[in-house]
Amino acid sequence: MKALLVDKYGKKEALRLVEMPRPDVQADEVLVQVHAASVNLLDAKIRNGEFKLLLPYRRPFILGHDVAGVVVQVGTQVTNFKIGDQVYARPDDMRIGTFAEFVAVKAQSLAIKPANVSMDEAASIPLVGLTAWQALVEMGQLQKGQMVFIQAGSGGVGTFAIQLAKHLGASVATTTSASNVAWVKSLGADVVIDYKTQDFEKMLSGYDLVLNSQDSETLSKSLRVLKPGGKVISISGPPDVEFAKAIRAPWLVQQIMRFLSFRIRKQARQRHVAYAFLFMKANGAQLQKLTQLIESGVIRPVLDKVFPLTATNDALRYVESGRAKGKVVIKVL
């Protein structure tokens, strides 16, 4: 099969297109023939080496965190999927590899693809959809009538999170460029701030929850728009010691994360708010809940560009540029 490998870490390191054997399928996995995979900023960060402390992949390895395709083989312990099923998933950490023609995925991380979307659209959903669900529902426990500030509303996570938050009954504020204001409002945003000309800290106050996806300066400012008892959940770091414990990181790694998050945790305590880091987890059951929302029309996937597998490096550069309006997808089949 064709696959794209990370040989060396680095921002300028290109993925290498190679021929290699299909992956082995363990008893609790299925083999998926990849029709489409999407590109996430996480892929670029892993290629750059930013997560090698948390995710010590043995190089060379195949990159890619989203897949939509068809089941072509099932493990001996798998009973809930069969050959021919159209599925989608965010494979588990240490079992990624969707920038390829085939990928093995744990059955518990898999879900049947929504019937009303294409393979390209389905591939755009798992990582951002699960990130939004785990941030807003699982960790944030967002309730009807609450106010949430979702940064970068025109990005992959932002477009999905806005729609989910509105479904939950929340009032949503977001940031984007002036050209995208009407568009993100059409997704459900109530307050839209032009990040180039306006300062969200001066315009927002009394918020219950912030979904942070930007830099450390933006994260610090985000604390100041929360009401006492509010919470900021960051998907861009810094990782905290609670996260380190959850992934059973070694003691030394836990202390490093304690140090990295010390400043923001101290700022949060001083303002009587909470800080948490989210590194989303593969979860087929949650993905099935998102399937229901998509099939009912509550949430629609948002695609920007579709690249062929051979242009995956171009797709990564486009995602890193920050210009994507929604998701970027790799068409494999």
Secondary structure, 3 states (H helix, E strand, C coil): CEEEEECCCCCCCCCEEEECCCCCCCCCEEEEEEEEEEECHHHHHHHHCCCCCCCCCCCCEECCCCEEEEEEEECCCCCCCCCCCEEEECCCCCCCCCCECEEEEEHHHEEECCCCCCHHHHHCCHHHHHHHHHHHHHHCCCCCCCEEEECCCCCHHHHHHHHHHHHCCCEEEEEECHHHHHHHHHHCCCEEEECCCCCHHHHCCCEEEEEECCCHHHHHHHHCCEEEEEEEEECCCCCCHHHHHHCCCCHHHHHHHHHHCHHHHHHHHHCCCEEEECCCCCCHHHHHHHHHHHHCCCCCCCEEEEEEHHHHHHHHHHHHHCCCCCEEEEECC
